[in-house]
C-alpha cells in the first residue's frame, strides 16, 4: 500500500492556516496590497546558487516571484506582498523541498533599516517575546573565526575552511559561504532573532552595494536567523537596468565555470527597470521555516501535507 497519508499533523496544518491569517492581517493593517503572479513563466533566475525546474515548451517553474513583482512595482503598484508556491531543483532534506511556500514583500521608499524593522515587527507577532540583535557580517565572521572575510589572504581563508571540514578546491567566496553555514550561523544564539547585515559585495545578488567604514564594498542586504534556521533574506533592491544586465552576465559566467546551463536574462524585467523601478527594499521569507521555528524541533516534512516523495 502506498504512503498516501499526509506527513503533517492536523495541529501543524492548523498552525499553517493561523500563520497565513496572521500574515495577511499584518499587511492589511499596513495597507500593503496582496498580489498574484505566475508560477510558470518564460524566464528563470540566473543565480548560480538556485536551479530552476524547466517545463519544456513553457519555460520554468518560478523559484521566487521577485521578477514579476518588480514589474508590478515599475508599473506603479505601490507596496505589495505575495504568498505563493516556489520551486527549486535539487532542494531536498530536513529543511528543503522542491516545492515550498514563500512570503515576499516590497516597500517602495523604504530604506533597508526600515524593512528590517518591519520584518521584525511581523516576527514579533509570530514569535512573541523573542529579542532581536543585529550583527554586521564582517564583524560577526571575524569574531567567530578570527578572520576578516574581506581582507584575509585567500589561501589562508581556504586553508582554514578545509581544516574545518570544507572540501578541497573551493575558491574564497565558496569558503566564506561554507564557514558562514558551518561555523558562524551555528554560533548564533538559538533563542534570539539574529539580523546579519552588510554582506560582502560578492554576495549582493540583486541588492545595491556601498562602501563600509573601511572602504570595502558590501551589499545592502540582511538575513534573519532564529533557532538555527535562516528565516528571511532582504535587499535594498538594485534599480539600475544596466547594472542588472551586467549581473546577469556575471552570473552566467559563473554558471559556465560550474558546469551549469546559462539562463537567458529576463528581458521583461530589464525593460521594466529601464522604464523605472522605484527605490525600494524587498524581503523573502520561507513559510515552512517559520512554521518549523514556531514548533521545534521539526523537519520540513512535518509542516507539509505531502512533501515531494508523497506528492
Secondary structure as UniProt FT lines:
FT   HELIX           10..29
FT   TURN            30..31
FT   STRAND          33..34
FT   STRAND          40..41
FT   TURN            48..49
FT   STRAND          53..55
FT   TURN            56..58
FT   STRAND          59..61
FT   HELIX           66..74
FT   TURN            75..76
FT   STRAND          80..87
FT   TURN            89..90
FT   STRAND          99..108
FT   HELIX           112..126
FT   TURN            128..129
FT   STRAND          132..136
FT   HELIX           137..145
FT   TURN            149..151
FT   HELIX           154..163
FT   TURN            164..165
FT   TURN            168..169
FT   HELIX           172..179
FT   HELIX           180..184
FT   HELIX           185..187
FT   TURN            190..191
FT   STRAND          193..200
FT   HELIX           201..203
FT   TURN            205..206
FT   STRAND          209..211
FT   TURN            213..214
FT   STRAND          217..226
FT   TURN            227..228
FT   STRAND          229..237
FT   HELIX           241..257
FT   TURN            258..259
FT   HELIX           267..276
FT   STRAND          280..286
FT   HELIX           287..294
FT   HELIX           300..303
FT   HELIX           308..310
//
